[in-house]
Amino acid sequence: MNLSDIERLVSKAQILSIVDAMNRKLALWYGSVSAGKTVASLFAFLLAVMVAPKTGMIVIAGASLQTIYQNVFVLFQNTSIFGSVISSQIHYTPGATSAVILGREVLLVGAKDAKAVGRIQGATIALAYADEAALMPEEFWNMLVSRLRVDGARLLATMNPASRNHWIRKKWILPAGEKNLVSFHFTMKDNPNLSAEYIADMEASFSGVFYDRMIRGEWTNAAGAVYPMWDPTRHVIPFDQMPRLQDILGIGMDYGTTNPTTAMMLGLTDEQKPRLVFMDEWGYDPSDDANHGVRLTDAELSKRFRAWLPKPHSPEPNGLQPRFIMLDPAAASFRTQLHQDLRGTGLSPWAADHDVLKGIATMGNLLDNDQLLVTDRCERFQGEVSEYQWSDKATEKGDDEVVKEHDHWLDAGRYITHSTKTYWQGELAPAA
């Protein structure tokens, strides 16, 4: 493999990054989705494997063994990128903790938490590759760098941007000159293999802070309102003007003992340009004046929810039944209760996808593109969506977290919307 071979497969910006990376101990590629940063970094890694010191280990680290397989080894087996000769010299069994690349044994390390430090502590590392490094604990990254203790040892890493206060930006990228580090910023324009249609689709798939990071490839703080695009004049419709439905995707539920237990029902409209609609909501809040602080048992919560379930939730009969109940995954006892009480109805509670940031991104994009409506029956949801805020304290530390207030109906809505994304995303009209 030489640079003329690489040039046929990657852009000038990618080639320059591969060349410039050779001159530094640490090299970082960051930027937008589908920007080609992983391809460039893996070419650089293969070149580095060829000349890596023999006296140290070679390590590939990532959030998990599964993500390493998906992001690294699946790509290595793409012969249209790396060629059959290179791909045939990369051997890995999914789930294994070691691989062979160009004749060198490579240790694989999942680094989702600080416990992973122990897996490399005391090691001598000649070459390391860090996939999605911004998701790694700082303690692991620091240990990884400290293990590069033979002459010629190097570390290559990729990541999507996060907060401007993220430790890897503040402590490594900004003071790059002091760290013997070079970093490369990529956007989709640096990937020669993307069509204009694909880029347009991706640009329409993100909003707000997620657009800045995933499309512009910028380090951006999550601050202020989580859903700044929320506008009742755009997003709220009278219940009796709800469009005809083609499907009721289901009900999302958040669970609380001292906090509210809530439900949001989500439908898919039968319009020429289909949209999602939060049809109706239900909840029990012990702090409501009428409830006098009384906490209900799981059995009583289930009884009240099931009494609400068969009531009309659209202005005209349609014979449709909800597909799913997506429940707070932490609500094990309530899930058991619902499973028992709903037996024979065709409904069963599922553990919802609880990835908060991805769920927020899904909801924000739908609102921004006018693909999500909310009926005026959903009063508590409306009361929360305009108050939902990013945590300033978390932002100062470089983390993305929401203030855990005013979020119970929002969580229920996020659970059903994000958890059923594979069912509705192909049905919605493309964003304008």
LOLOVO-34595 format. One record per residue (C-alpha): residue in three letters; chain; x, y, z. Coordinates in steps of 0.25 Angstrom, whole numbers, plus 5000, padded with zeros to 4 digits. Example, Ala and Ser with C-alpha at 12.3 -4.5 7.8 and 13.67 -1.06 7.14 Angstrom:
2
   residu   chaine     c1     c2     c3
      ALA        A   5049   4982   5031
      SER        A   5055   4996   5029
This chain:
432
   residu   chaine     c1     c2     c3
      MET        A   5000   5000   5000
      ASN        A   5005   5014   4996
      LEU        A   5000   5028   4995
      SER        A   4996   5026   4981
      ASP        A   4987   5015   4984
      ILE        A   4981   5023   4995
      GLU        A   4979   5035   4986
      ARG        A   4969   5027   4978
      LEU        A   4960   5025   4990
      VAL        A   4960   5037   4998
      SER        A   4960   5052   4997
      LYS        A   4972   5062   4997
      ALA        A   4968   5066   5011
      GLN        A   4968   5052   5016
      ILE        A   4982   5049   5009
      LEU        A   4988   5062   5015
      SER        A   4983   5057   5029
      ILE        A   4989   5044   5027
      VAL        A   5003   5050   5023
      ASP        A   5002   5061   5034
      ALA        A   4999   5050   5045
      MET        A   5012   5043   5043
      ASN        A   5020   5054   5049
      ARG        A   5013   5055   5062
      LYS        A   5012   5046   5074
      LEU        A   4997   5048   5075
      ALA        A   4987   5050   5064
      LEU        A   4972   5053   5065
      TRP        A   4961   5053   5054
      TYR        A   4948   5060   5058
      GLY        A   4936   5066   5050
      SER        A   4922   5063   5045
      VAL        A   4916   5050   5042
      SER        A   4920   5042   5029
      ALA        A   4932   5052   5027
      GLY        A   4942   5041   5024
      LYS        A   4950   5043   5037
      THR        A   4949   5029   5041
      VAL        A   4954   5024   5027
      ALA        A   4966   5034   5027
      SER        A   4970   5030   5041
      LEU        A   4969   5015   5038
      PHE        A   4979   5017   5026
      ALA        A   4988   5025   5036
      PHE        A   4987   5013   5046
      LEU        A   4990   5003   5036
      LEU        A   5003   5011   5032
      ALA        A   5006   5012   5046
      VAL        A   5005   4997   5049
      MET        A   5015   4994   5038
      VAL        A   5026   5003   5046
      ALA        A   5021   5001   5060
      PRO        A   5032   4998   5070
      LYS        A   5033   4983   5073
      THR        A   5035   4985   5088
      GLY        A   5021   4989   5091
      MET        A   5007   4985   5089
      ILE        A   4997   4990   5079
      VAL        A   4983   4994   5085
      ILE        A   4970   4998   5079
      ALA        A   4960   5004   5089
      GLY        A   4946   5008   5087
      ALA        A   4933   5009   5095
      SER        A   4931   4994   5094
      LEU        A   4936   4982   5086
      GLN        A   4923   4983   5078
      THR        A   4925   4998   5074
      ILE        A   4940   4994   5071
      TYR        A   4935   4983   5062
      GLN        A   4924   4992   5055
      ASN        A   4933   5005   5053
      VAL        A   4947   4998   5051
      PHE        A   4946   4984   5046
      VAL        A   4934   4984   5037
      LEU        A   4941   4996   5030
      PHE        A   4954   4988   5029
      GLN        A   4946   4977   5022
      ASN        A   4941   4987   5011
      THR        A   4950   4983   4999
      SER        A   4945   4995   4991
      ILE        A   4952   5004   5001
      PHE        A   4964   4996   5006
      GLY        A   4966   4986   4995
      SER        A   4966   4971   4996
      VAL        A   4981   4969   4999
      ILE        A   4980   4978   5012
      SER        A   4966   4972   5016
      SER        A   4971   4958   5015
      GLN        A   4982   4962   5025
      ILE        A   4972   4966   5036
      HIS        A   4967   4955   5044
      TYR        A   4956   4957   5055
      THR        A   4945   4949   5061
      PRO        A   4934   4958   5067
      GLY        A   4934   4959   5082
      ALA        A   4948   4954   5083
      THR        A   4958   4963   5091
      SER        A   4970   4961   5081
      ALA        A   4972   4962   5066
      VAL        A   4983   4961   5056
      ILE        A   4985   4972   5046
      LEU        A   4997   4972   5036
      GLY        A   5003   4961   5044
      ARG        A   5003   4968   5058
      GLU        A   4994   4964   5069
      VAL        A   4985   4975   5074
      LEU        A   4978   4976   5087
      LEU        A   4964   4981   5087
      VAL        A   4959   4989   5099
      GLY        A   4945   4993   5102
      ALA        A   4946   5006   5110
      LYS        A   4932   5011   5114
      ASP        A   4935   5014   5128
      ALA        A   4947   5017   5137
      LYS        A   4949   5002   5141
      ALA        A   4955   5000   5127
      VAL        A   4968   5007   5132
      GLY        A   4972   4994   5139
      ARG        A   4972   4987   5125
      ILE        A   4984   4995   5121
      GLN        A   4990   4999   5134
      GLY        A   5005   4995   5134
      ALA        A   5005   4992   5119
      THR        A   5015   4997   5109
      ILE        A   5008   5002   5097
      ALA        A   5015   5004   5083
      LEU        A   5002   5008   5076
      ALA        A   4988   5011   5080
      TYR        A   4976   5015   5072
      ALA        A   4964   5021   5080
      ASP        A   4950   5020   5073
      GLU        A   4940   5030   5078
      ALA        A   4950   5036   5088
      ALA        A   4941   5047   5093
      LEU        A   4932   5036   5099
      MET        A   4943   5030   5107
      PRO        A   4946   5034   5122
      GLU        A   4957   5044   5123
      GLU        A   4964   5034   5133
      PHE        A   4965   5024   5122
      TRP        A   4970   5034   5112
      ASN        A   4981   5039   5121
      MET        A   4985   5025   5124
      LEU        A   4986   5021   5110
      VAL        A   4995   5033   5107
      SER        A   5004   5030   5118
      ARG        A   5006   5016   5113
      LEU        A   5013   5021   5100
      ARG        A   5026   5019   5106
      VAL        A   5035   5014   5095
      ASP        A   5042   5022   5085
      GLY        A   5033   5024   5073
      ALA        A   5020   5021   5080
      ARG        A   5007   5027   5075
      LEU        A   4993   5029   5078
      LEU        A   4982   5032   5067
      ALA        A   4968   5035   5070
      THR        A   4954   5039   5064
      MET        A   4942   5046   5070
      ASN        A   4930   5054   5068
      PRO        A   4930   5068   5074
      ALA        A   4923   5070   5088
      SER        A   4923   5082   5097
      ARG        A   4933   5093   5096
      ASN        A   4937   5090   5110
      HIS        A   4939   5075   5108
      TRP        A   4952   5071   5114
      ILE        A   4958   5066   5101
      ARG        A   4956   5079   5094
      LYS        A   4961   5088   5106
      LYS        A   4973   5079   5111
      TRP        A   4978   5073   5097
      ILE        A   4973   5079   5085
      LEU        A   4974   5094   5089
      PRO        A   4988   5092   5094
      ALA        A   4992   5083   5083
      GLY        A   5006   5089   5082
      GLU        A   5010   5086   5096
      LYS        A   5005   5071   5094
      ASN        A   5012   5068   5081
      LEU        A   4998   5066   5075
      VAL        A   4991   5070   5062
      SER        A   4976   5070   5060
      PHE        A   4968   5070   5047
      HIS        A   4954   5076   5045
      PHE        A   4945   5069   5035
      THR        A   4931   5071   5029
      MET        A   4923   5063   5019
      LYS        A   4930   5072   5008
      ASP        A   4943   5065   5011
      ASN        A   4937   5051   5007
      PRO        A   4937   5050   4992
      ASN        A   4928   5037   4992
      LEU        A   4915   5045   4997
      SER        A   4904   5049   4988
      ALA        A   4898   5063   4989
      GLU        A   4885   5056   4992
      TYR        A   4891   5048   5004
      ILE        A   4897   5061   5009
      ALA        A   4884   5068   5008
      ASP        A   4877   5057   5015
      MET        A   4887   5057   5027
      GLU        A   4886   5072   5028
      ALA        A   4871   5071   5030
      SER        A   4873   5060   5040
      PHE        A   4879   5069   5051
      SER        A   4875   5082   5058
      GLY        A   4880   5092   5068
      VAL        A   4893   5087   5076
      PHE        A   4893   5074   5069
      TYR        A   4893   5081   5055
      ASP        A   4905   5089   5059
      ARG        A   4912   5076   5064
      MET        A   4908   5066   5054
      ILE        A   4907   5074   5041
      ARG        A   4917   5086   5044
      GLY        A   4926   5077   5052
      GLU        A   4927   5088   5062
      TRP        A   4930   5087   5077
      THR        A   4917   5094   5083
      ASN        A   4911   5096   5096
      ALA        A   4897   5091   5099
      ALA        A   4891   5103   5106
      GLY        A   4878   5109   5109
      ALA        A   4865   5102   5104
      VAL        A   4866   5088   5100
      TYR        A   4855   5091   5089
      PRO        A   4857   5105   5085
      MET        A   4849   5102   5072
      TRP        A   4836   5100   5080
      ASP        A   4825   5109   5076
      PRO        A   4810   5106   5080
      THR        A   4805   5113   5067
      ARG        A   4813   5103   5059
      HIS        A   4812   5091   5067
      VAL        A   4799   5091   5074
      ILE        A   4785   5087   5068
      PRO        A   4771   5086   5073
      PHE        A   4768   5072   5077
      ASP        A   4756   5072   5068
      GLN        A   4764   5076   5056
      MET        A   4774   5065   5057
      PRO        A   4777   5059   5043
      ARG        A   4772   5045   5040
      LEU        A   4781   5034   5045
      GLN        A   4787   5022   5038
      ASP        A   4794   5017   5050
      ILE        A   4795   5018   5065
      LEU        A   4809   5015   5068
      GLY        A   4807   5014   5083
      ILE        A   4808   5020   5097
      GLY        A   4821   5024   5104
      MET        A   4821   5024   5119
      ASP        A   4829   5030   5130
      TYR        A   4828   5024   5144
      GLY        A   4829   5030   5157
      THR        A   4826   5028   5172
      THR        A   4827   5042   5178
      ASN        A   4828   5047   5163
      PRO        A   4817   5046   5153
      THR        A   4814   5034   5145
      THR        A   4811   5039   5131
      ALA        A   4806   5034   5117
      MET        A   4807   5040   5103
      MET        A   4800   5034   5091
      LEU        A   4806   5035   5078
      GLY        A   4799   5034   5064
      LEU        A   4804   5035   5049
      THR        A   4795   5043   5041
      ASP        A   4788   5038   5028
      GLU        A   4792   5051   5020
      GLN        A   4798   5053   5007
      LYS        A   4810   5057   5015
      PRO        A   4809   5049   5027
      ARG        A   4813   5054   5041
      LEU        A   4814   5049   5055
      VAL        A   4804   5054   5065
      PHE        A   4803   5053   5080
      MET        A   4788   5050   5081
      ASP        A   4786   5050   5096
      GLU        A   4792   5049   5110
      TRP        A   4790   5043   5123
      GLY        A   4796   5044   5137
      TYR        A   4796   5043   5152
      ASP        A   4803   5053   5159
      PRO        A   4803   5052   5175
      SER        A   4807   5067   5176
      ASP        A   4794   5071   5169
      ASP        A   4785   5078   5179
      ALA        A   4774   5068   5176
      ASN        A   4783   5057   5180
      HIS        A   4787   5062   5193
      GLY        A   4801   5056   5192
      VAL        A   4795   5041   5192
      ARG        A   4804   5031   5185
      LEU        A   4798   5020   5178
      THR        A   4802   5005   5177
      ASP        A   4806   4999   5164
      ALA        A   4793   4992   5163
      GLU        A   4785   5005   5165
      LEU        A   4793   5012   5155
      SER        A   4791   5001   5145
      LYS        A   4776   5001   5148
      ARG        A   4775   5016   5145
      PHE        A   4783   5015   5132
      ARG        A   4775   5004   5127
      ALA        A   4762   5012   5130
      TRP        A   4768   5023   5121
      LEU        A   4773   5014   5110
      PRO        A   4760   5010   5103
      LYS        A   4754   5025   5103
      PRO        A   4753   5032   5090
      HIS        A   4767   5038   5086
      SER        A   4764   5043   5073
      PRO        A   4752   5052   5068
      GLU        A   4746   5041   5059
      PRO        A   4746   5025   5061
      ASN        A   4756   5018   5053
      GLY        A   4757   5004   5059
      LEU        A   4772   5006   5061
      GLN        A   4779   5000   5073
      PRO        A   4793   5004   5079
      ARG        A   4804   4996   5074
      PHE        A   4814   4997   5086
      ILE        A   4815   5002   5101
      MET        A   4829   5007   5102
      LEU        A   4832   5009   5117
      ASP        A   4843   5015   5125
      PRO        A   4853   5004   5126
      ALA        A   4855   5006   5141
      ALA        A   4841   5003   5144
      ALA        A   4843   4988   5146
      SER        A   4832   4986   5156
      PHE        A   4821   4994   5148
      ARG        A   4825   4987   5135
      THR        A   4822   4974   5142
      GLN        A   4809   4979   5147
      LEU        A   4805   4984   5133
      HIS        A   4809   4971   5127
      GLN        A   4800   4964   5136
      ASP        A   4788   4973   5135
      LEU        A   4789   4974   5120
      ARG        A   4790   4960   5117
      GLY        A   4780   4956   5106
      THR        A   4779   4970   5101
      GLY        A   4790   4969   5090
      LEU        A   4798   4980   5097
      SER        A   4810   4977   5105
      PRO        A   4820   4987   5111
      TRP        A   4834   4988   5105
      ALA        A   4846   4995   5111
      ALA        A   4848   5008   5104
      ASP        A   4861   5013   5098
      HIS        A   4866   5022   5109
      ASP        A   4877   5029   5101
      VAL        A   4874   5043   5105
      LEU        A   4882   5051   5096
      LYS        A   4878   5042   5084
      GLY        A   4864   5043   5088
      ILE        A   4865   5058   5089
      ALA        A   4871   5059   5076
      THR        A   4860   5051   5070
      MET        A   4849   5060   5076
      GLY        A   4856   5073   5073
      ASN        A   4858   5069   5058
      LEU        A   4843   5066   5057
      LEU        A   4839   5079   5063
      ASP        A   4849   5087   5055
      ASN        A   4844   5081   5042
      ASP        A   4829   5082   5045
      GLN        A   4827   5067   5046
      LEU        A   4821   5066   5060
      LEU        A   4808   5071   5064
      VAL        A   4802   5072   5078
      THR        A   4787   5073   5081
      ASP        A   4782   5083   5091
      ARG        A   4778   5071   5100
      CYS        A   4793   5070   5103
      GLU        A   4793   5081   5113
      ARG        A   4804   5076   5123
      PHE        A   4813   5073   5111
      GLN        A   4812   5087   5106
      GLY        A   4815   5092   5120
      GLU        A   4828   5084   5120
      VAL        A   4833   5086   5106
      SER        A   4835   5101   5107
      GLU        A   4842   5100   5121
      TYR        A   4852   5088   5118
      GLN        A   4866   5093   5120
      TRP        A   4881   5089   5118
      SER        A   4888   5088   5131
      ASP        A   4898   5100   5132
      LYS        A   4906   5092   5143
      ALA        A   4908   5080   5134
      THR        A   4912   5089   5122
      GLU        A   4923   5095   5130
      LYS        A   4928   5081   5132
      GLY        A   4927   5078   5118
      ASP        A   4916   5069   5119
      ASP        A   4902   5069   5112
      GLU        A   4891   5067   5122
      VAL        A   4877   5073   5124
      VAL        A   4871   5079   5137
      LYS        A   4863   5068   5143
      GLU        A   4851   5077   5145
      HIS        A   4838   5078   5136
      ASP        A   4841   5066   5128
      HIS        A   4831   5054   5132
      TRP        A   4822   5056   5120
      LEU        A   4833   5060   5112
      ASP        A   4840   5047   5115
      ALA        A   4828   5039   5112
      GLY        A   4827   5045   5099
      ARG        A   4842   5043   5096
      TYR        A   4841   5028   5099
      ILE        A   4830   5025   5089
      THR        A   4835   5034   5078
      HIS        A   4850   5030   5079
      SER        A   4847   5015   5082
      THR        A   4838   5014   5069
      LYS        A   4847   5022   5060
      THR        A   4849   5010   5051
      TYR        A   4834   5009   5049
      TRP        A   4831   5023   5045
      GLN        A   4844   5029   5039
      GLY        A   4841   5024   5025
      GLU        A   4827   5029   5025
      LEU        A   4829   5043   5028
      ALA        A   4829   5053   5017
      PRO        A   4844   5058   5015
      ALA        A   4847   5071   5022
      ALA        A   4845   5084   5014
